[in-house]
């Protein structure tokens, strides 16, 4: 063969090689990018997304999201066996529309387009046989999730709207994440466009806003649960649980004529210890101490150290597809930047412009339970390939240390007293150390929100679970019901871990 022919042959081989590489880039490496690009979002591409069976999302060994074969245009139908129980966390994957929740976070794993599956996709080009997507195993406990959901729906207040978050304080693993009202995701993934759209529009128009995940995406005034942060700041300044504060029936901050009073039935003497002030939830003691000793900058700093002003995104969700909102302390200064004592006083009892998500409340309690270390929350425990072989496992990591071990121990002494003899007795569990803080948050002219944040530890001091419960617009008795729900959830977590 002469030189020109050899050169032409080499050029042809090179061109075919480049074509092969480009084909693989398009069909394997960049498949998900092209699939989600609206410029390529044709009916055929929609069909292609359903040619491979999507992987399962699993809780306690059982699929809570799975795909089954159909005889229609789209080969597989997504299904959610537990309907509303996991809807906000697991999310849903519609044919026409935006994927949400875990379905969104792990979309490339579930549909098999992640780079880890490149070898499988290349093999498919040879064999023509499509393998399934990968599976996602969650940290959730079915029994804890179910207990939280049913307890919210069956609480004795007039409101069935709220949220529960339960965490393992030592790892950050989420054991339950519930928001009510919830919704059935199955109609939303129907292959019929009209059916899916009509259901979505109905849910969007529902005044109860069932599509909103109140556990992470909604913020509420925390009420007296915020006093845990004020107490932490006081302890950092050198106070002890036995330090005496000025209390009284009312407190009027400087530059204001509107007094802060204690809730009806709360007895707060002129002199009261820090422990007793938290135990009976004395508004006047915390408001006065915040204005006269803490100041705005100290209060804001300690709140930031617990996670306020930063969205605590879940592990593997750096893009915040779960929609975690930022808990905030709000402004406590006038328009000219000078301190506003009235705003500071009201903020110290969790009112004014302070807002918190239930997730942040659970993280606050978890840090206290875990000797001052706040772990990063995570929902995904294990990723499996189509052959059920683990290809990724969660590694717990520390998020921050808001307080020292010594201060955390003092906070537990005080929060234990709240449950033992104070406003949180509904959360008591025989044989376990339980601590917490109730909260009744005023909400303008609407009924008050009811809160409880707390934890359970073994008698030997091992943290088991931290929990936050919110009943929105619960009215009178809301915090007592939130406390009772927290007790049920913590008992379920104890049982799920084989400790009770």
C-alpha positions in Angstrom: 0.0 0.0 0.0 1.5 3.4 -1.0 1.9 6.3 1.4 -1.2 8.3 0.3 -3.5 5.3 0.8 -2.0 4.6 4.2 -2.6 8.2 5.2 -6.2 8.1 3.9 -6.8 4.9 5.8 -5.4 6.4 9.1 -7.6 9.5 8.6 -10.7 7.3 8.1 -9.8 5.2 11.3 -9.3 8.5 13.2 -12.6 9.9 12.0 -14.5 6.7 12.9 -12.8 6.8 16.3 -13.9 10.4 17.0 -17.4 9.5 15.8 -17.5 6.6 18.3 -16.2 8.8 21.2 -18.8 11.5 20.4 -21.6 9.0 20.2 -20.6 7.7 23.6 -20.4 11.2 25.0 -23.9 12.0 23.8 -25.6 8.6 24.7 -23.8 8.0 28.0 -21.9 10.8 29.6 -24.3 13.7 28.6 -27.5 11.7 28.3 -29.1 13.4 31.3 -28.1 16.8 30.2 -29.7 16.4 26.8 -32.8 14.7 28.3 -33.5 17.7 30.5 -32.6 20.4 27.9 -35.9 21.9 26.8 -34.5 22.3 23.3 -34.4 18.5 23.1 -37.5 17.8 25.2 -39.5 16.0 22.5 -42.0 13.2 22.9 -39.4 10.7 21.8 -37.0 11.8 24.5 -39.7 11.4 27.1 -40.3 7.9 25.8 -36.5 7.2 26.1 -36.6 8.2 29.8 -39.1 5.4 30.4 -37.4 2.7 28.4 -35.2 1.7 31.4 -36.8 0.7 34.7 -36.2 3.4 37.3 -34.5 2.2 40.5 -36.3 1.9 43.8 -36.3 4.2 46.8 -36.2 2.0 49.9 -37.1 2.4 53.6 -36.4 -0.4 56.0 -35.9 -2.9 53.1 -39.2 -2.0 51.4 -39.7 0.1 48.3 -41.6 3.3 48.9 -41.1 4.4 45.2 -40.9 1.8 42.4 -41.6 1.4 38.7 -43.8 -1.3 37.2 -44.1 -2.4 33.5 -47.1 -1.1 31.5 -48.5 -1.7 28.0 -48.8 2.0 27.1 -46.5 4.3 25.3 -44.3 4.8 28.4 -43.0 1.4 29.4 -42.8 1.9 33.2 -45.2 3.6 35.6 -43.8 5.2 38.8 -45.7 4.3 41.9 -45.7 5.2 45.6 -47.2 2.3 47.7 -47.6 4.5 50.9 -49.2 7.5 49.2 -49.0 10.6 51.4 -46.8 9.0 54.1 -43.4 9.7 52.3 -44.6 12.2 49.7 -42.7 15.3 50.8 -39.4 13.5 51.4 -39.4 11.0 48.6 -41.0 13.4 46.1 -42.4 12.3 42.8 -41.2 11.9 39.2 -43.9 13.1 36.7 -43.9 12.5 33.0 -44.5 16.1 32.3 -43.2 18.4 35.0 -40.5 18.9 37.6 -39.1 16.1 39.6 -39.0 16.7 43.4 -37.6 15.4 46.7 -35.2 12.4 46.7 -36.4 11.6 43.2 -34.8 14.9 42.1 -31.7 14.7 44.3 -30.8 11.2 43.0 -32.4 11.4 39.6 -29.3 10.3 37.7 -28.8 7.3 40.0 -32.4 6.2 39.8 -32.6 6.6 36.0 -29.2 5.0 35.5 -27.5 7.9 33.7 -24.9 8.7 36.4 -21.3 8.4 35.4 -20.9 5.4 37.7 -23.1 3.5 35.3 -21.0 4.3 32.2 -19.7 0.8 31.7 -23.3 -0.6 31.9 -24.4 1.8 29.3 -21.5 0.8 27.0 -22.4 -2.8 27.5 -26.0 -2.0 26.5 -24.8 -0.7 23.1 -23.4 -4.2 22.5 -26.1 -6.4 23.9 -29.1 -4.2 23.3 -30.4 -5.2 26.8 -31.2 -2.3 29.1 -30.4 -2.7 32.8 -32.3 -1.0 35.6 -31.4 2.2 37.4 -29.8 2.3 40.8 -31.5 2.1 44.1 -31.5 4.6 46.9 -31.8 3.4 50.5 -33.0 6.1 53.0 -32.2 6.6 56.6 -35.9 6.9 57.5 -37.5 4.5 59.9 -40.9 3.3 58.7 -42.3 2.9 62.3 -41.0 6.4 63.4 -42.3 8.0 60.2 -45.7 6.4 60.5 -46.0 7.3 64.2 -45.2 11.0 63.5 -47.6 11.2 60.6 -50.5 9.6 62.4 -49.9 11.5 65.6 -50.0 14.8 63.7 -53.3 13.9 62.0 -54.9 12.7 65.2 -53.8 15.3 67.6 -56.5 16.8 69.9 -56.2 20.4 68.7 -58.4 21.8 66.0 -55.3 22.0 63.7 -54.0 19.0 61.8 -51.4 21.1 60.0 -47.8 20.8 61.1 -44.5 19.0 60.8 -42.2 16.6 62.7 -38.5 16.0 62.2 -36.6 13.3 64.1 -32.8 12.8 63.9 -30.1 10.5 65.3 -28.1 13.1 67.2 -24.8 11.1 67.0 -24.9 10.8 63.2 -27.4 13.3 61.7 -29.4 10.5 60.1 -33.0 11.6 59.6 -35.4 9.0 61.2 -38.6 10.8 60.3 -39.6 13.9 58.3 -43.3 14.5 58.1 -45.4 17.4 56.9 -49.2 17.7 57.1 -51.4 18.0 55.2 -49.7 15.7 52.7 -50.8 14.5 49.3 -50.9 11.3 47.2 -48.2 11.5 44.6 -49.6 8.7 42.4 -52.0 10.8 40.3 -49.2 13.3 39.7 -47.1 10.6 37.9 -50.0 9.4 35.7 -49.0 8.9 32.1 -52.1 10.8 31.0 -51.2 14.5 30.8 -54.7 15.7 31.6 -55.1 13.6 34.7 -51.7 14.6 36.1 -52.2 18.3 35.4 -55.7 18.4 36.9 -54.4 16.8 40.1 -51.4 19.2 40.3 -53.7 22.2 39.8 -56.1 21.0 42.4 -53.3 20.6 45.0 -51.8 23.9 44.1 -55.2 25.6 44.7 -55.8 23.9 48.0 -55.7 26.5 50.8 -54.0 24.0 53.1 -51.0 24.0 50.7 -50.3 20.3 50.8 -47.4 20.5 48.4 -45.4 22.5 50.8 -42.9 20.6 53.0 -43.4 22.4 56.3 -40.6 20.4 57.9 -37.9 22.2 55.9 -39.3 24.8 53.6 -41.6 26.8 56.0 -40.4 29.0 58.8 -42.4 29.9 61.9 -41.8 32.0 65.1 -40.3 29.5 67.5 -41.7 31.0 70.6 -40.1 29.8 73.9 -38.1 27.1 72.2 -35.7 29.9 71.3 -35.0 30.4 75.0 -32.6 27.4 74.7 -30.3 29.7 72.6 -30.6 32.6 75.1 -29.8 30.1 77.9 -26.8 28.9 76.0 -25.6 32.5 75.6 -26.0 33.1 79.3 -24.1 30.0 80.2 -21.3 31.0 77.8 -21.1 34.3 79.8 -20.4 32.4 82.9 -23.8 31.9 84.4 -24.8 28.4 85.8 -28.2 26.8 86.0 -28.3 28.0 89.6 -27.6 31.7 88.8 -30.3 34.0 89.9 -32.1 36.2 87.3 -34.5 39.1 87.7 -38.0 37.9 86.7 -41.4 39.3 87.8 -44.8 39.6 86.4 -43.9 42.0 83.6 -40.9 43.7 82.0 -40.9 46.9 80.0 -37.8 47.3 77.8 -36.1 50.8 77.6 -37.5 53.1 74.9 -40.9 51.3 74.9 -44.1 51.5 76.9 -45.4 48.0 76.0 -44.6 45.4 78.7 -43.7 41.8 78.1 -45.7 39.5 80.3 -45.6 35.8 81.2 -48.1 33.4 79.7 -51.3 32.8 81.6 -50.7 30.5 84.5 -46.9 31.0 84.6 -45.6 32.0 88.0 -42.3 33.9 87.8 -41.1 35.5 91.0 -39.0 38.6 91.1 -35.9 36.4 91.6 -35.6 33.1 89.8 -32.7 30.8 88.8 -31.8 30.3 85.1 -32.9 26.6 85.4 -36.3 27.5 86.9 -36.8 30.3 84.3 -36.4 27.7 81.5 -38.5 25.1 83.4 -41.5 27.4 83.8 -40.8 29.4 80.6 -40.5 32.8 82.3 -40.7 35.4 79.5 -39.7 38.4 81.8 -36.5 36.8 82.9 -35.3 35.9 79.4 -36.3 39.2 77.9 -34.7 41.3 80.7 -31.5 39.2 80.6 -31.2 39.6 76.8 -31.6 43.4 76.9 -29.5 44.1 80.1 -26.7 41.5 79.7 -26.6 39.8 76.2 -27.1 42.5 73.6 -28.0 42.0 70.0 -24.7 40.9 68.6 -24.1 38.2 71.2 -27.6 36.8 70.7 -27.2 36.8 67.0 -23.8 35.2 67.2 -24.9 32.3 69.4 -27.9 31.7 67.2 -25.6 31.6 64.1 -23.5 29.0 65.9 -26.5 26.8 66.2 -27.3 27.2 62.5 -29.4 30.2 62.1 -28.8 32.4 59.0 -27.5 29.3 57.1 -29.6 26.7 55.3 -28.6 23.3 56.8 -28.7 21.4 53.5 -28.7 17.6 53.5 -25.7 15.5 52.5 -25.7 14.8 48.8 -28.1 17.8 48.3 -25.6 20.7 47.8 -28.0 22.3 45.3 -30.7 22.3 48.0 -33.3 20.4 45.8 -35.1 19.6 49.1 -35.8 23.4 49.4 -34.5 23.9 53.0 -35.3 27.5 54.2 -32.9 29.6 56.3 -33.9 30.1 59.9 -33.3 33.8 60.8 -33.2 36.0 63.9 -34.4 39.1 62.0 -33.5 42.8 62.5 -33.1 44.0 66.1 -31.9 47.5 65.3 -33.6 50.7 64.2 -33.4 52.1 60.7 -30.3 54.2 61.8 -28.6 51.0 63.0 -28.9 51.7 66.7 -30.0 48.9 69.0 -33.8 48.4 69.5 -34.3 47.1 73.0 -38.0 46.3 72.3 -37.0 44.1 69.3 -34.3 42.4 71.3 -36.5 41.7 74.3 -39.2 40.2 72.0 -36.6 38.2 70.1 -35.3 36.6 73.3 -38.7 34.9 73.7 -38.8 33.7 70.1 -41.1 36.4 68.8 -40.7 39.6 66.7 -38.9 38.6 63.5 -37.3 35.3 64.7 -38.3 32.4 62.4 -37.2 28.8 62.5 -37.9 25.6 60.5 -38.7 22.4 62.3 -35.5 20.9 60.9 -33.5 23.7 62.6 -35.4 23.0 65.9 -34.4 19.3 65.7 -30.8 20.2 65.0 -30.8 22.6 68.0 -32.0 19.8 70.3 -29.6 17.3 68.7 -26.6 19.5 69.4 -27.5 19.7 73.1 -28.0 15.9 73.3 -24.7 15.2 71.5 -22.4 17.1 73.9 -22.5 20.3 71.8 -21.7 18.8 68.4 -24.2 19.3 65.6 -24.0 16.7 62.9 -24.9 17.3 59.3 -28.4 15.9 58.5 -28.7 13.3 55.8 -31.5 11.3 54.3 -29.6 8.9 52.1 -27.9 5.9 53.7 -26.8 3.8 50.7 -26.7 3.9 46.9 -26.9 0.5 45.1 -26.3 -0.4 41.5 -28.9 -2.4 39.5 -27.5 -5.7 41.0 -28.1 -4.4 44.6 -24.3 -3.9 45.1 -23.6 -0.9 47.3 -21.6 1.8 45.4 -21.8 4.6 48.0 -22.5 4.7 51.8 -23.1 7.7 54.0 -20.3 8.9 56.2 -21.6 11.0 59.1 -19.9 14.4 59.4 -19.8 17.2 62.0 -21.6 20.4 60.8 -20.5 22.6 63.7 -20.0 22.9 67.4 -22.2 25.6 68.8 -21.4 25.1 72.4 -18.8 23.3 74.5 -19.4 19.9 76.1 -19.7 21.6 79.5 -22.3 24.1 78.3 -24.2 21.3 76.6 -24.3 19.4 79.8 -25.7 22.4 81.7 -28.3 22.9 79.0 -29.4 19.3 79.4 -29.7 19.7 83.1 -32.1 22.6 82.5 -34.0 20.9 79.6 -34.3 17.7 81.6 -36.0 19.8 84.3 -38.5 21.1 81.8 -39.6 17.5 81.0 -39.3 16.2 84.6 -41.2 19.0 86.4 -41.9 21.8 84.0 -44.0 22.5 80.9 -42.8 19.3 79.0 -44.0 16.5 81.2 -46.0 15.0 78.4 -42.7 13.8 76.8 -41.5 11.7 79.7 -40.3 8.1 78.9 -39.6 5.7 81.7 -36.0 4.5 81.9 -34.7 7.3 79.6 -33.3 10.8 80.1 -35.6 13.1 78.2 -35.1 16.8 77.9 -36.8 19.5 75.9 -38.5 22.9 75.6 -42.0 23.8 74.8 -43.0 26.8 72.8 -46.2 28.8 72.2 -45.6 31.2 69.4 -48.0 34.1 68.8 -49.0 34.5 65.1 -50.7 37.9 64.8 -54.5 37.5 64.9 -54.3 33.8 64.0 -54.2 31.1 66.6 -50.8 30.4 68.3 -48.4 27.8 67.0 -47.5 24.9 69.3 -43.9 23.7 69.5 -41.7 21.2 71.3 -38.0 20.5 70.7 -36.2 17.8 72.6 -34.2 14.6 72.8 -34.0 11.2 74.5 -30.9 9.6 75.8 -30.3 6.3 77.5 -29.8 6.1 81.2 -26.1 5.8 80.4 -26.0 9.1 78.5 -26.1 7.7 74.9 -28.1 10.0 72.6 -30.9 8.1 70.8 -33.1 10.7 69.1 -33.8 14.4 68.8 -37.1 15.7 67.7 -39.0 18.9 66.7 -42.7 19.0 66.5 -44.8 22.0 65.2 -48.6 22.2 65.2 -49.5 25.3 63.1 -52.2 27.5 64.5 -52.9 25.0 67.2 -54.3 27.5 69.6 -54.6 26.8 73.4 -53.0 23.5 74.4 -50.9 23.4 71.2 -47.5 23.1 72.9 -48.9 20.4 75.2 -50.0 18.4 72.2 -46.7 19.0 70.4 -45.0 17.6 73.5 -47.2 14.5 73.6 -46.5 13.9 69.9 -42.7 14.2 70.5 -43.0 11.6 73.3 -44.7 9.2 70.9 -42.1 9.8 68.2 -39.2 9.3 70.6 -40.7 6.1 71.9 -41.0 4.8 68.4 -37.4 5.7 67.7 -36.3 3.9 70.9 -38.2 0.8 69.9 -36.9 1.0 66.3 -33.3 0.9 67.7 -34.2 -2.1 69.9 -33.6 -0.1 73.1 -37.1 -0.3 74.6 
